[in-house]
Amino acid sequence: MKVLDKKIVKEHGGNDKNTGSTSVQITHFTNRINTINAHLKGMKKDHSSRRGLLILVSKRRKLLKYLQRTNLQEFIALTDKLKIRK
């Protein structure tokens, strides 16, 4: 894992080992989505990256739906912090 990823895990997961929590996964997907989105602004014909972006957005949407169903307060806090529209 990169240093940034360790910070994300520590901040959202509680400790360094909790990489599978929903909020850590959503944060990681959001960072990857932002990176790919920035790449696609310059490379408009990169269709494989666009497909990967759509897959990531779909996975993040499913996790957000799960988090909203199970822990509404955490969902609201995370969407506000990451500036995700839902």
N, C-alpha and C positions, 0 to 999 in steps of 0.2 A: 504494500500500500504506500501511496505517496504521503508526504507530510500533511498536505491539506486534508486527505482522507482521514488521517488519524485525528486531526482536529475536529472534523465532522463527527466522527464516532464518539469522541470524548464529550463533545457538546450535546449531542442529541441522544446518545445511547446510554449515558450515565457512566460507563467505564470503557476501557480500551477494548475489551473482549466482546462487547454487545454490538456486533456488526450487523446482525440480522433484524434489529428492531425496525418497525415500520417507518418511523420518522427518519432514521439513518438512511434507509433505502430511498425514501422520497427525496431527501436532501441530495444524496449522491446522484440520483437520476436527474434532478433539476440542474445540478452543475454540469452534467454531461450534455443535457439538452441545450443549455446556454452556449456551451462550447461548440457543439455541432451547428447550432443556429448561426453563430458568428462565422463559422467556416463557410456555410452555405450562402451567406450574403455575398461573398467574393467568388464562389465557385457555383454558379447557378446550374450547371449541367451535371453536377455530381449526384447522380440518381441513387447510387448505392448508399451514400451518406443520408440522403433524404429518406430512404426506406428505413434505415437504422433509426433516424429521428422519429419517424412515425411509430415504430415499435416501442421505443423508449417512452414516448408520450402515452401510448396505450397502457404500458405497464404501470407508469406513474398514476394514471387515472384510476386504474383498478385498485392500487394501494391506497389512494386518497379516498376512494369509495369505502374501502374496508375500514380505514381509520375513522371516517365520519360515522360509520355505523357502530364502531366499538368504543371510541373515546372522542367525544365531540369537542371537549375543551382543548385537547391536544391538537385536534384537527384545525380548530380556529386559530390557535396560537401559531401553528406551523405554516398555515396558508398566509397569515399576516406577515410572518417573518420572512418567508421566501417570496412574497408578493405573487402568489399564484391565484389566478381567478378561478373560482369554482361556483 
